[in-house]
Amino acid sequence: MAALNKFTKTLSIDEKAEIKEKFTELDANKDGFIDLHELKDALNQVGFKLAGYQVREMIDEFKSKQRTAHQGKLNLEEFETLCLDLKSKDVASTFKTVVSKKENLETLGGMSSISSEGTTHSVRLEEQLAFSDWINSNLGHDKDLQHLLPIDSEGKRLYLSIKDGILLCKIINHSCPDTIDERAINKKNLTVYREFENLTLALVSSQAIGCNIVNIDAHDLAKGKPHLVLGLLWQIIRIGLFSHITLDSCPGLAGLLFDNERLEDLMKMSPEAILLRWVNHHLERAGISRRCTNFQSDIVDSEIYSHLLKQIAGNDADVNLDALREADLQQRAEIMLQQAAKLNCRSFLTPQDVVNGVYKLNLAFVANLFNNHPGLDKPEQIEGLESIEETREEKTYRNWMNSMGVSPHVNWLYSDLADGLVIFQLFDVIKPGIVNWSKVHKRFTPLRKFMEKLENCNYAVDLGKQLKFSLVGIAGQDLNDGNATLTLALIWQLMRAYTLSILSRLANTGNPIIEKEIVQWVNNRLADAGKQSQLRNFNDPAIADGKIVIDLIDAIKEGSINYELVRTSGTQEDNLANAKYAISMARKIGARVYALPEDITEVKPKMVMTVFACMMALDYVPNMDSVDQNNHNSAAANSNNSN
């Protein structure tokens, strides 16, 4: 976190990010609040060391002045305001020292090319170590990475290992198999330019699987900026770990439902909440009365972990409870992790990480345990499973939303959009300023929450009509109820409007770009490059073999396509291979493509349109990184103006 200057009147982007991260960790039940009795711990974690009496006075002041409408609780905005108040007082003069001495943090000065002198970023050494160890364990066998792995035991070479882009591409494919066609990765004769291509491919592909890459570009990764590298790695690894916590991957999850619950209730839960329920399920089966409510303070004594490991292990694994005989918590954690090693699950954590309750790494440890040893009985039949399994279309939309940085993170479309808040954020991205936030219910009162959410959804439909969306038969109630067909109809129009709005802004003609102009542009580009391919419309069956997309990429960037890799038989298998190559090569030249190869082979006109639109955008901005940098500067300015 950036060192604070007591004369500064605002919180920097880095400071806000650190505060938000700590607030989220303390918000155990994920309701957007922390209890006031946790205030001292919360302030301590972001570096404000206050005496008990000072914190009690602050709490009394909050209550007497009713500065919060939620009795006994504090939301993120109020917590940020409180930190800003403290920053402007003498407390801030000690804050820089506190941050710099924070255990397991390494402070790096002036990492950003646009940062002011004295700006620092805190790098969590435990994350550096954990991610390096995970990479060594999971990718150490890859012959393409022999020049990079293993990373040293302290993880210091992690950032240098990322530099040529090959490792990052491999990490993405490990978390989400087949995201990147390996034929698109530059593995030999690596120049700075070819390394940069790999980094662009990795970065755009990470966005396609749902990573938020705002404020990160290929130059940052090439320079090995630690805080950005670690942030991106965590997003990719987390997506991979969480991808298996689904009914499709583990039908036994249905056994975690309570008597009065349905499958839809499980789909509404976040992966973290499902993991907590899974842990408690096994504690109950083990006859243990203790329950886990978070992956921080509740696990520091290793007791819950020890019983969990014993319960999920087979009888032949020789997992025991010896750790509980050890009084020293760090030694106890080491013995517990030795039991995890017997299950080949000693990943992400050191004993110190357990004792310190490091949220990210403990969450990753438990997710890895679940993925390898769920220990759940598969039900004979799950009624209604087919109707709630995530479709390819739903997954694409979800990844797009999450890559936009919406909050909260979207896990299941129909529950996470039902209050309208994510939809409003997307409208605001498409047309900044269109949302009148004073009309939006951001927090919901217990007695009126159903009506407030419905009012939000009604307003969301009104905004769609302002943007000329086709919303015949769609009402706010449909979004609130999670009507799949009608919700998807709105989401597609949001994604379409987003894609075309970017294109229109780049073209800067003053007129909106329409689909017919995209088709015309494609054909002009192909003809100018001497290609024989032609596109009639986005339903054209000729799209299925992928060659039109491949030829267009080569027309935009001459010589980028290796035509020896393009298959010509027209079989379904060869068409799919071409489509995979086409999408990876499009991303490699910087096109922000969210579509999947199957969208091309099956000629899905909606997603096909986005593919061509994203490539058309490259014509207006050959260097997409410059746009990212401008957006970053604009976002920073807007953030500062709003404070």
N, C-alpha and C positions, 0 to 999 in steps of 0.2 A: 504494500500500500504506500502511496506517495507520502513522503514526510510532510507534516502539516506546518503551515506558516500561520501564526496566530493572528496576523493582520488580514489573512485571506477571508473573504466573506462567503465563499462558496465551497462546496465539496467537489473535488475533481472526479472524473469518470472512474479512475482507479479506486479512489476512496469510496465512492458509492458502490462499486462492485464488491469491495471487501466487506462493507457494511451489509450489503444484501446477502452475501454468502453466509456470513455469521448469523444473520437474522434467520435465514432459511434453515440453518442447522439447528437453531434453538427452537424453531417452530415445529415441535415434535408431531403434532396432529395435523399439520399442513392446513390450518384454517386461516392463515394470514395474520396471526397475532402471536405475541409472546406475553406471558403473564408478568405483571409488574414485579412480582417477587423474584423474577429471573433477571431483573434489570441490572443488578450489580454484576452478575456473571456476563451478561451481554455486553455491557460497557467495558468490562475487563478484557473480553476477547477481542474487541476492536482497539484496545490500547489505552482506554481512559481508566486510570487507576484512581478510584475514589474510595474514601473511607466509608464505612458502613453508615455513619450518621449522615454523611452527605447524600448518599443514595436514598436514605429514608426521608430526608427533607424534600428531595426531588419528587418522590412518590406522593408525599403529603401534598405538595404543591399541585401535582397533576390532579389529585382527587378534589382538592379544595376549589381549584379553578375550573374543574371539569374540562380539562384540555383534551380529554378523550371521551368520545361518546360511548365507549365500550368499557363498562365498569371493570376495573382490575386488569385491563389488557391494553396492549400497545400495538399499533400496526406499523408497517415498514416506513411509511411516510412520516409518522410521528417520531419514530426512532431516528430517522435521518435528521429531522429538525432538531431533535435533542442533541445529536452529535455535533451539528452545526453550531448550536448554542455553546456547547462546551469548547468547541474549536476556537471560538472568538474570545474565550476567557483564558486565564492563565493555565488552565488544565492543558491547553494545547502546547504550551512551552515544554512540557515533559513528554508529550506524545511521540515526538520524533525519536527520543531515546528509547522509549518503550518498544516501539515498532522495530527499531534496529536490533534490539537485544532479544527479540522474541525467539523462543526456542524453535529450532528446526526451520528458521527462515534465513534466507540469504538475500541481502539487499543489493540490488543492482542499480547503479545510477545511470540516468540518461539513456535508457535503452531505445526510446522512440525517436525517430528522426524529426518529429514535429513537437517533441516535448520541450518544455522550457528547462533551463539549466536547473539542476537540483532535483528533477523528477526522478523518483525511484520506483521500482517494482519489487515486490516480495516474492521470492521463489521458494516454494515449500520443498525442502530437501527430501522429506519422506515420500512425496509424490514422485520426485525425480528418481529416487531409488526404487520405488515400487513399480513404476512403469518400465524402467530399464530391465528389472528382473522379469517382469511379465513378457517383455519382448524377447529376452534371451530364452525363456522357457518355451514360448509358443512358436518362435520363428527361427530359433538357432539352427534348425536343420535345413533351412532353405538355401540351396546352392547359390542363388542370386545375391545372397546377403553375407557371403563368407568374408567379403572385404570390410564388413561393418560390424559383424557380431563375433563374439559376445561383447556387449558394452561393459565397461569397467564396473567393478563392484560398487563404486560410489555414484555411478550414473553420470559422471561429468562429461563423458563423450557422447551422451544422448543427443545433444543439440548438433554436434558435428555429423552424427550418423544420419540425421534427418536431411542434411544439406542436398544430397543428390536426388531426393524424391522417391527413390526405389523403395526404401523402408516404409515410408508413409503409405505408399500404394499397397504394399503387402499387408500393413496393419489394417487398412480399410477392408481388404478382401478377407482377412481373417475374421473381422467382426461381421461383415455382410458379404458372404461368398458371392463371387462373380460380379461384383459391382464394377470392377475395372477389368477389361480384357487385357490380359498380360501382353498380348501382341502390340498394344499401344504404348507400353512402357519402354523408354530408352534404357537399355541395359549395358550397351557397349559404346566405346568411343565418346565418353561423356565429356562434353564441353560445358562451359557455364550456361550456354543457351539451351542445350539439351537437358541439363539438370533443371533449368527453370521450367521447361515444358513438363517434366515429370511433376514438379511441385504444383504447377497449374492444374494438371490432370488430377492430382490427389486432392487439392483444395476444392475444386468444383465438384468432384465426386463425393467428398465429405458433405458438401451442402446438399447433394441429391439424396443422401441417406438421412438427412434431418439435422445436421450440425449447423449451428449459427456461427457464420464466419465473418460477421460484421467486424470491421476494424482489423482483419487479418488479410494479408495478401502474400503472394509468393515471395516477394522481397523479404518480408519479415521472417519467413521460414528459412530462406537461403542464408539470412544473417544469424539464424539460430536464436532468435529472441526467446529466452527461456519461459517467461510468463505466458507468451502466446502459444509456444509449442506445447507446454504442459496443459494449457486450457483446451487446445484442440485434441490432444491425445486422450484426455479424460472423456471428452464428448464421444469420440469414436469407440473407445473401449466400453464405455457405459452402454452405448447403443447395442453393441455386440452382446454384452452380458444380459441386458434386459430383453433381447429379442427372443429368448427361449422361455421367458416367463409368460407364456400364453397357453390357452387351452389347446391350441393346435399342436404346440410342441410338447405339452405335458397335460394330457386329459385328466390326470389325477388331481389337478388343481380344483376340479369340481368338488372334491372331497373336503375342501376348506370352507365350503359354504355353510352358514348356519341354517337352522331349521326353517327360518322365515325368509330366506334369501333365494334369489333366482340367479341364473347365469349372468343376466344383465348387470346384477349388482357386482359381480366379480369383475366384469369388463370395465366398470366405472372406477375401479380402484387403481391407484398408481402402482408401478412395480415395487416401490418401497413399501407401500401398505400391504401388498400381497406377501412380500418377504417377511414382514413382521408377523402376519397371520400364520405363515408357514412355520416360522420359528416357534411360535406359541402352540401350534398344533402338535409339534413334536415334543415340546415340554410337557404338554398335557398327557400325551401317550406314554411319556417316561414317568408319569406320576409325580412331576415336579409342580409345586404350587406357584412358583415364581413366574412372572410374565415379563416379556420384553416390550417396551413402549417406544424405544428409539435405539439407534446404533451409535450412541455416544456414551452418555453416563451409565446406561444400563449394562454395558458389556465390559466396563473397565476392569472388573474383578475376575473375568474369564469364567465365571460360574455358568452363565447361560450357554456360552460357547461349548464348555466341557460337556454339559448334558446333551446339547444338540448333536455334537459329534458322536457321542456314545450311542445315541438313539438312531441316527441315520446310517451308522456303520454296520456292516455285516458281522456275524459272529466270528468270522475268521480274520477280521481286520485287526484284532488285538487292540482296539481303542479302549482306553481306560480313563478313570477319573482321578488319576494320581495328582493332577494339577491342583485339585482342591485341598490337598494336604499341605501345600506350600503357602506360607503366610505372606511372603514378599510378593507383591502383585506382578512385578516385572518377571521374576523367576517363574511365577505361576503361569503367566502368559506364554513364556517360552515352552514350558512343558505342554501346555494346551496346543500350541502350534506344532509341537512334535507329534501330537495325536492327529492333527490335520494332515501332516505329511504322510501318515500311514494311509490316508485316503487320496494321496496325490493332490491335495488341495491347500498346500502351504503357499498361498499366493497373496500378494498385495500388502501383507502385514508384517511388521516387526513387533516384538514384545512392547516396545515403546509406543507404537501406534495404537495398540490395544489399550494400554494404560492411559494414554492421552485422549482416547476416544475420538480419533481422527475420522470424521464422518465419511468422506469419500472412500477411503481405503477400507473401512469396516463394511460399508455398503457393498463394495466390490467383492470383498472376501465372502460375505454371505451369499451374494448372487452366484458366485463361482461354486460355492457349496451346493446351492440349489440345482444348478445346471448339471452337476456331476453326480449328485446323490439326493435326488428329490425325496425318495423314500415314501412316495404316495401310491396308494392302491389305485389302479386304473379301474374306473367304474365300467360295469358291463355295457351300459348304454347311457348316453348323455342326450336327453331330449332337448331339441332346439339348438344344438351346437352349430348345425349348418347355417342357420339364419344369422348367427352373430360372428362367425369367423371373418376376419378382416380380408377383404378382397384386395386385389392388386390396385384397383382404382383408389380405394380408401387409403391404402398405405402411401400411395404417391401424394395424395392430397395432404395427409398427415405430415409426411416428411417436408413438403413445401411449407406448410404453416410453421413447423418447428424451426425450419431454417430461417424464417423471417424474425425469429427471436420473440415469438409471442409468449405471454405469461398468463396463466400457468401453461406448462408443457402439455401438449396434446397427446394423450395416450389412446383414447377412444373417441372418435369424432362425435358420436351422437350424445354422449354425456358431457363432454368437455366444451361443446359449443352451445349447450342448452341454456346458458345464462346470457349469451350474447357478447360477453366481454372479449373473447378471442376474435369474433367477427368484427367488432368495432376497431380493434387494432389493425386488422387487415384492411378495412376501409381507409383507415388513416394513412396506411402505407401507399395505397393505390392513389388516393387523392388527399394529400395532407390538408387538414383543416375542415374536412367535410363533416367530421363528427363533432357535435356540440356536446362536450363531455359533461356539461352541467345537467344534461338531460339523462345521463347514464347513471344507473345504480351500480356503483363499484363495490359496495359492501351491502350485504343483505341482512335485514332485521328478522329475528326469529318468527315474528307474527305475520310479517308481510312478504317473506322471501319469495313465495310462489308468485304472488302478484308482481313483485319487483322484477323478477326474472322474465316474466311474460311481457312486461312493459319494455324491457330491454330488447326482446326479440321482435316486438312490434316495431320498435324504432329501427332495428336493423333492416327489416323489410322495407321500411320507408326510405332508408338510405339507398338500398338497392334500386328502388324505383327512381330516385334522383339520378342515378347513374345509368338509367335506361335499361336495367336488367329486365329480362323476361321472367316475371314472377306471377304469372296468371295461376291462380289456385294455391299460391303459397302464402300462408299467414304466419304471424309470430308464433301462434300456438303449435304449428307444425315443427318449427325449430325447437321450441320448448319441450315438445313431446319426443323429439329425436326421430321424427319420421325420416326414414333412410332415403327414400327416393327424392323427396323435396329438399332435404338438407343437402344432398349431393348436387342437386340442380343449382342451388345457391353457391356452393363451394366452387363448382366448375366456373361459374360466371365471375366469381372473385378472382380465380386464378387466371382466367382469360383476360379480365380487365387489367390485372397486374402486368401480365406479359405485354399486352398492347400499349399500356401506359408508359412502360419503360421505352418501348420502341418509338412511341410518339415523341417522348421527351428528347430522345437521342436524335431523331430525325429533325426536330426543331423546325417543322414546317408550319406550325400553328394549327394543323388539322390532324385529327386522329387517324392512325393507320388502321386500315381494314384488311380482312383476310385476302380479298382479291389482289390487293397491292403486294402482299407477301408472295402469292403465287407468281405474279408478274416479275417480281424481283428475282425469285429463284430461277425462272426460265431465262431471264436476261443474263444472270450470272453464269449459268451453265453454257449458254450460247457464246458468250464472250470468251470463255475458256476453251471453246472448241469441243465441249462434251456433247455426246449424242443424246443423253438423257433429257427428258422433258416431263413437266408436272402439269396435269390437267386441273386437278383440285386435290383436296386433302382426303378424298375417298378413292383416289386413283389406285387401282390394283397393282400398278407398276411399283408402288412404294414398297411392297411386301418383301422384295429381295434385298432391300437396303442400298441398292446401287445408286439411286438418285441422291440419297443423303451422302453417300461416300463421294460421289462425283462433286457434289456441292462443296464439301469440305476441301477437296483438292483444288477446286476453283477459287475458294477464298484464300487458301494457303497452298500455293503451287508446290508440288513435290512432297507434300506431307503424307500422302497415302502410298502405302506399299501395295501396289495392285497385284503382286504375286500372292498376297494373302486373301484377296477377294475371290469368293467362290461363285461359280457360274452355273451349277447344275440345276438350280431352281427348286431343289428339294427343301422340305421344311427344315431339316437339320442345317443345311447350308445357308438358307435364308436367315435363320436365327444367328448363326455364326457371323454373318455379314452385319446384322443389326447390332450385335454386341460390339463389334469392331467400330461400327459407325458412331455409336453413342460415346464410346470411350475416346475416339479421335475428335469428336465434336467438343467434348469437355477439355481435351488436351489443348485445343486452340482457344479455349476460354469461353465457349458457349455454355451458359448455365442451364443445361438440359436436365429436367426432372423425369422425363419419360423413360420407360423401360424398353428393352429390346422387343418384347412381345407386342408393345404398342405399335411398333413398325411392322412386324411380320403379320399381325392381325389387322393392320391398317385402321387403327383407332383414330378417326379424324380429329377429335379434340386434342389428343396428346401429340399427334403428328403436326398439327398447326403450331404448337408451342416449340417443337424441335426446330422448325424452319424459322419461326420468329426469333428465337434465341440466336440463330446463326446470322440472321439479317442484322441483328443488333451489332454484331462484330464489324459489319461494314461501316457503321457510323463511328464506332470506337474501337479501332484496332488494338489499342492498349487498354483492356478492361480495368487494369489495376489503377489507372489514373482516375477512372470513374469511382472506384472504391475509395480512393484517397479523398476525392472531392466529397463523396457522401459522408466519409468519416469526419472531415472538417466541418461540414454542414451540421452533422449530428452533434458534434462537440459544441458548436456555436449555439445551436438550439438548446442544448442541455444547460449551457452557461446562462443563456438569456432567461431560461425558465426558473432559475434559482433566485 
